[in-house]
Amino acid sequence: KNDFVQYTSSSVTFANTIIDETRKTKELRKDKDPVVIWNQDYHLMRIAGVYKALLEEEGVSEKEKQKIHVGQFIHTPFFNIHEIQGLIREDKRHRVKDQIYDPFGETIETALQKLTWDMLSNDFIGFHTKEYCDHYLEALQEWFPVEIRITDRFYEVIHQDSVTTIGAFPIGLDVDNILSEVSEDKKLDHEWSGESLYSKITEDRKAGRYLFGGLERCDYTKGLIARLSIFQNALTTLRHSHEDARLYQVTAPSRSESPDYQKLETFLERRVNKINKKMEGTPIVHIDEGISAPQNYRFMKEIDVMLVTPLEDGMNLVAFEYILSQKYKRPERRGILALSTSGASRVLKQKGFGEEDGIIYINPMRAKDAGQKIAQALMKERHLSERVIHYVETERRVDDWAQENIEAILNCRKAL
């Protein structure tokens, strides 16, 4: 309950700030100029409803309201209402068992209902994939009396004499900037433990080792523990064929003040040490301080197998960044991408990219199978294809993504 109150309070704070900005822009813009308010991510699911309520309190005229267009983009997966039923039932059982009674209390279900409903105060809501759109629409249909229409590439949700448009726009990258940082003349320049990381990687390459890489913030959604097991199984398979490998796992600190994240950092380090003691040759190098841009792109350029193994992820741009990092390498020297459940995997699968393009789809919860699959792809000499690199370079640009969202927010509003 307290968490939800704080969440709502944050929405009120943000909405009041937007009201202040709306007043300022009214003085600057011409009478007919529209105002676009574009909210980002799950932190602000209630903000559109609060903002529009504040407009009413301000006494803003209907004519002025028509100039204000509000949209939101959700960067995380939207929950599947069928998969969370067990969580909802467990919450109810817990409240009965502990004799929790609060006539104004929030259950998990009521909190999710309010978040889901408040999002409809937006004119447009964007998600990364059609699957996430479908999850949101299924939640609406389960809980509320709404009508849903399909129009071209969008969904329209009719609710209480209003229309909210839903669409899928996978996010993109700053392609030109990344490519400029991984050109042939740009070399990795990062010191770790008092030595050049590039020199250490070069030594491994000269020794004939495959170079595995991971690059994430330290977060429980990223599948970091599973990644270590996947690498361990891949290494075992490779060594049976008289090959060798080393994993360079780069982990940026994240939410280090949280006890849960502190536990994850500790457990991750213990797991690394355990594998290094068990497997000959200290096969895992754990860089727990992160690598900032642009050196992170140059690090990826050196990697033969990029492990992107989230348990679930809204998009995971590391997958696309790695593909771009391989552009200027000779085709036979390009690496492969091992990719698990994420928006990136859904987008690439939908476009028809697979193992022949150097994309290896894996299940992080089946580490042995995943490790063997990666090792087999290496021994088959798979590499990222020109066509998947071209796709990311031309179709996954962040400027295009932003423009599509803004245009949708401006143009989607319809009268019933």
C-alpha positions in Angstrom: 0.0 0.0 0.0 2.8 2.4 1.0 4.6 1.7 -2.3 1.5 2.5 -4.3 0.9 5.7 -2.4 4.5 6.8 -3.1 4.1 5.9 -6.7 1.0 8.0 -7.0 2.6 10.9 -5.2 5.4 10.9 -7.7 2.9 11.1 -10.5 1.3 14.1 -8.9 4.7 15.8 -8.6 5.5 15.1 -12.2 2.1 16.3 -13.4 2.3 19.5 -11.5 5.7 20.2 -13.1 4.2 19.6 -16.5 1.3 22.0 -15.7 4.0 24.6 -14.9 5.7 24.0 -18.3 2.3 24.1 -20.0 1.7 27.6 -18.6 5.2 28.7 -19.8 4.8 27.4 -23.3 1.4 29.1 -23.6 3.1 32.4 -23.4 5.8 31.4 -26.0 3.9 29.5 -28.6 1.5 30.8 -31.2 -2.2 30.5 -30.6 -2.6 27.5 -33.0 0.6 25.6 -32.1 0.0 22.2 -30.5 1.6 21.0 -27.3 3.1 17.5 -27.2 3.7 15.8 -23.8 5.5 12.5 -24.1 5.9 10.5 -20.9 8.4 7.6 -20.7 8.2 4.2 -19.1 6.5 2.4 -16.2 7.4 5.0 -13.6 4.7 7.3 -14.9 1.7 5.1 -15.7 -0.6 7.4 -13.7 0.7 10.7 -14.9 -1.6 11.3 -17.8 -4.7 10.9 -15.7 -3.4 13.2 -12.9 -2.3 15.8 -15.5 -5.7 15.9 -17.2 -7.4 16.2 -13.8 -5.1 19.2 -13.0 -6.1 20.8 -16.3 -9.7 20.6 -15.2 -8.9 22.2 -11.9 -7.0 25.0 -13.7 -10.1 25.7 -15.7 -8.4 25.2 -19.0 -10.9 25.7 -21.8 -11.9 22.9 -24.2 -10.3 24.8 -27.1 -7.0 25.0 -25.2 -7.2 21.3 -24.2 -7.6 20.3 -27.8 -4.1 21.7 -28.5 -2.6 19.5 -25.8 -1.6 16.0 -27.0 -0.5 13.5 -24.4 1.4 10.2 -25.1 3.4 7.6 -23.3 5.9 5.0 -24.3 6.4 1.9 -22.1 9.9 0.5 -22.3 9.3 -2.6 -20.2 7.2 -5.7 -21.1 3.5 -5.2 -20.1 2.3 -8.0 -17.8 0.4 -10.9 -19.2 -2.9 -11.0 -17.2 -3.2 -14.7 -17.5 0.3 -15.3 -16.1 -0.2 -13.1 -13.0 -3.4 -14.8 -11.8 -1.3 -17.0 -9.4 0.3 -13.8 -8.0 -3.1 -12.2 -7.5 -4.5 -15.3 -5.8 -1.4 -15.6 -3.5 -1.9 -12.0 -2.5 -5.5 -12.6 -1.6 -4.7 -15.7 0.4 -2.0 -13.8 2.3 -4.4 -11.1 3.2 -7.0 -13.6 4.5 -4.4 -15.6 6.4 -2.9 -12.6 8.2 -6.4 -11.1 8.7 -5.5 -7.9 6.9 -8.5 -5.7 6.5 -8.4 -2.2 5.2 -11.5 -0.8 3.5 -9.3 1.5 1.5 -6.3 -0.8 1.1 -4.7 -1.7 -2.2 -4.3 -5.3 -3.3 -1.9 -6.3 -6.1 -5.0 -6.6 -8.4 -6.5 -3.2 -7.6 -3.2 -1.5 -8.0 -2.6 -3.0 -11.4 -6.2 -2.2 -12.4 -5.6 1.5 -11.6 -2.3 1.6 -13.5 -3.9 0.0 -16.5 -6.9 2.3 -16.5 -5.0 5.5 -15.9 -2.9 4.9 -19.0 -6.0 5.4 -21.1 -5.9 9.1 -20.3 -3.1 9.2 -22.9 -4.0 10.0 -26.5 -1.4 7.5 -27.7 0.5 4.6 -25.9 3.5 3.0 -27.6 5.0 -0.3 -26.8 8.1 -2.1 -28.3 6.2 -5.0 -29.8 2.8 -6.2 -30.8 2.9 -8.8 -28.1 3.2 -6.1 -25.4 0.3 -4.3 -27.0 -1.8 -7.5 -26.9 -1.0 -8.0 -23.2 -2.3 -4.5 -22.4 -5.4 -4.9 -24.5 -6.1 -8.3 -22.8 -5.9 -6.7 -19.4 -8.3 -3.9 -20.4 -10.8 -6.4 -21.7 -10.5 -8.6 -18.6 -11.1 -5.7 -16.2 -13.1 -2.9 -18.0 -16.0 -2.3 -20.4 -14.0 -1.2 -23.4 -14.4 -1.6 -27.1 -11.3 -2.3 -29.2 -11.0 -1.6 -32.9 -8.1 -2.5 -35.3 -7.2 0.3 -37.7 -4.2 -0.1 -40.1 -1.2 -0.6 -37.8 -2.9 0.7 -34.6 -5.5 -0.4 -32.1 -8.2 2.0 -30.9 -9.6 1.6 -27.4 -13.0 3.2 -26.9 -13.8 4.0 -23.3 -16.1 6.5 -21.6 -16.7 8.7 -24.7 -12.9 8.8 -25.4 -10.5 7.0 -27.7 -6.9 6.0 -26.9 -4.7 4.6 -29.7 -2.2 1.8 -29.1 0.8 1.0 -31.3 4.0 -0.9 -31.5 7.2 1.1 -32.3 10.4 -0.8 -31.4 13.0 1.6 -30.1 16.2 2.3 -32.1 19.8 3.4 -31.7 22.0 6.4 -32.4 23.3 4.4 -35.3 25.7 6.9 -36.8 27.4 7.7 -33.5 27.9 4.0 -32.7 29.3 3.2 -36.2 31.7 6.2 -35.9 33.0 4.7 -32.7 33.7 1.2 -34.1 35.4 2.1 -37.3 38.6 0.2 -38.1 40.9 3.0 -36.7 39.1 3.0 -33.3 40.7 0.7 -30.7 39.5 -0.3 -27.2 41.1 1.9 -24.6 40.2 0.8 -21.2 42.3 0.0 -18.1 41.2 -2.7 -15.8 43.1 -3.9 -12.7 46.1 -1.9 -13.8 46.4 -3.3 -17.3 45.1 -2.7 -20.8 41.9 -4.6 -21.4 42.7 -4.6 -25.1 46.1 -6.2 -24.5 44.5 -9.0 -22.4 41.9 -9.6 -25.0 44.6 -9.7 -27.7 46.6 -12.3 -25.7 43.5 -14.5 -25.5 42.9 -14.2 -29.2 46.5 -15.1 -30.0 46.1 -18.1 -27.7 43.2 -19.2 -29.9 40.4 -18.7 -27.4 36.9 -17.7 -28.4 36.0 -14.4 -26.7 32.6 -14.4 -25.0 31.2 -11.1 -23.7 28.4 -9.8 -21.5 27.7 -6.1 -21.0 24.8 -5.2 -18.6 24.0 -3.3 -15.5 23.7 -5.5 -12.4 20.0 -6.3 -12.4 18.1 -9.4 -11.6 16.2 -9.2 -14.9 19.3 -9.6 -17.0 19.9 -13.3 -16.4 23.4 -12.8 -15.1 23.6 -15.9 -13.0 22.1 -18.0 -15.8 24.6 -16.4 -18.2 27.5 -17.8 -16.2 26.0 -21.3 -16.3 25.4 -21.0 -20.1 29.1 -20.0 -20.6 30.2 -22.8 -18.4 28.3 -25.4 -20.4 29.5 -23.8 -23.7 33.1 -24.0 -22.5 32.7 -27.6 -21.4 31.4 -28.5 -24.9 34.2 -26.5 -26.6 36.9 -28.2 -24.5 35.7 -31.6 -25.5 36.5 -30.5 -29.0 39.9 -29.2 -27.9 38.8 -25.6 -28.1 39.0 -22.9 -25.4 37.2 -19.7 -24.5 37.1 -16.9 -22.0 34.1 -14.8 -20.8 34.5 -11.1 -20.2 31.5 -10.1 -18.2 31.1 -6.4 -17.8 28.6 -5.5 -15.1 27.8 -1.8 -14.2 26.7 -1.2 -10.6 23.0 -0.5 -10.4 20.8 0.6 -7.4 23.7 -0.4 -5.1 21.8 1.1 -2.1 19.1 -1.6 -2.4 19.7 -4.7 -0.2 18.3 -6.9 -3.0 20.8 -5.6 -5.5 23.6 -5.9 -3.0 22.7 -9.6 -2.6 22.8 -10.0 -6.3 26.2 -8.4 -6.6 27.6 -10.6 -3.9 26.0 -13.8 -5.3 27.3 -13.0 -8.8 30.9 -12.5 -7.5 30.7 -15.8 -5.6 29.4 -17.6 -8.6 32.2 -16.2 -10.8 34.8 -17.4 -8.2 33.3 -20.8 -7.9 33.4 -21.4 -11.7 37.0 -20.0 -12.0 38.1 -22.5 -9.2 36.3 -25.4 -10.9 37.3 -24.8 -14.5 41.0 -24.7 -15.4 42.6 -21.4 -16.6 40.4 -18.8 -14.8 37.9 -18.7 -17.7 35.8 -15.7 -16.5 37.0 -12.1 -16.2 34.4 -10.1 -14.2 34.7 -6.3 -14.7 32.3 -5.1 -12.1 32.9 -1.4 -12.6 31.2 -1.2 -16.1 32.7 0.3 -19.3 31.2 3.6 -20.4 30.6 4.9 -23.9 32.2 4.9 -26.4 34.6 2.2 -25.1 31.7 -0.2 -24.5 31.0 -0.3 -28.3 34.7 -1.0 -28.9 34.7 -3.7 -26.3 31.8 -5.4 -28.2 33.7 -5.1 -31.4 36.3 -7.5 -30.0 33.8 -10.1 -28.9 33.2 -13.4 -30.8 30.0 -14.4 -28.8 27.9 -11.7 -27.2 25.7 -13.2 -24.5 22.4 -11.2 -24.1 20.5 -13.5 -21.7 17.7 -11.6 -19.9 14.9 -13.6 -18.2 12.6 -11.0 -19.9 13.4 -7.5 -21.2 11.4 -4.8 -22.9 14.0 -4.4 -25.7 17.6 -4.8 -24.7 19.6 -2.5 -27.0 22.9 -4.3 -26.3 21.7 -6.8 -28.8 21.5 -4.2 -31.6 24.6 -2.4 -30.5 26.6 -5.6 -30.8 25.3 -6.2 -34.3 26.4 -2.7 -35.3 29.8 -3.1 -33.6 30.6 -5.9 -36.1 29.9 -3.9 -39.3 33.5 -3.0 -40.2 35.0 -6.5 -39.5 35.7 -9.0 -42.3 32.6 -11.2 -42.7 34.5 -14.3 -41.6 35.7 -12.6 -38.4 32.3 -11.3 -37.3 30.9 -12.8 -34.1 27.5 -14.3 -33.2 24.8 -13.0 -30.9 23.3 -15.4 -28.3 19.9 -13.8 -27.5 17.1 -14.8 -25.1 13.6 -13.5 -24.3 13.4 -9.8 -25.1 11.9 -7.3 -27.4 15.0 -7.5 -29.5 14.6 -11.3 -30.0 10.9 -10.8 -31.0 11.8 -8.1 -33.5 14.6 -10.1 -35.1 12.5 -13.3 -35.2 9.6 -11.4 -36.8 12.0 -10.1 -39.5 13.1 -13.7 -40.2 16.7 -13.6 -38.8 18.1 -16.8 -37.4 21.2 -18.9 -37.0 22.2 -18.5 -40.6 22.4 -14.7 -39.8 24.5 -15.4 -36.7 21.6 -15.0 -34.3 21.3 -17.9 -31.8 18.1 -17.9 -29.8 18.4 -19.5 -26.4 16.4 -20.1 -23.3 18.4 -18.9 -20.3 16.6 -21.3 -18.0 18.0 -24.3 -19.9 21.7 -23.5 -19.5 23.0 -26.8 -20.8 21.1 -26.7 -24.0 21.9 -23.0 -24.5 25.6 -23.6 -24.0 25.7 -26.5 -26.4 23.8 -24.6 -29.0 26.3 -21.7 -28.9 29.3 -24.0 -29.0 27.8 -25.8 -32.0 27.2 -22.5 -33.8 30.8 -21.6 -33.3 32.1 -24.9 -34.6 29.8 -24.4 -37.7 31.6 -21.1 -38.1 28.4 -19.0 -38.0 28.8 -15.2 -38.2 26.5 -12.2 -38.2 25.3 -11.7 -41.7 25.4 -8.6 -43.8 21.6 -8.5 -44.1 21.1 -8.4 -40.3 23.7 -5.6 -39.9 22.0 -3.7 -42.8 18.6 -4.1 -41.1 19.8 -2.6 -37.8 21.7 0.1 -39.6 18.7 1.3 -41.7 15.6 0.3 -39.7 16.5 0.7 -36.0 17.3 4.4 -35.8 16.3 6.2 -32.7 15.4 9.4 -34.5 12.9 7.5 -36.7 11.4 5.9 -33.6 11.0 9.3 -31.9 9.5 10.9 -35.0 7.0 8.0 -35.4 5.8 8.3 -31.8 5.5 12.1 -32.0 3.5 11.9 -35.2 1.2 9.2 -33.7 0.6 11.4 -30.6 -0.3 14.4 -32.7 -2.4 12.7 -35.3 -4.2 9.8 -33.5 -7.0 11.8 -31.7 -10.4 11.0 -33.0 -13.9 12.2 -32.1 -16.5 9.5 -31.4 
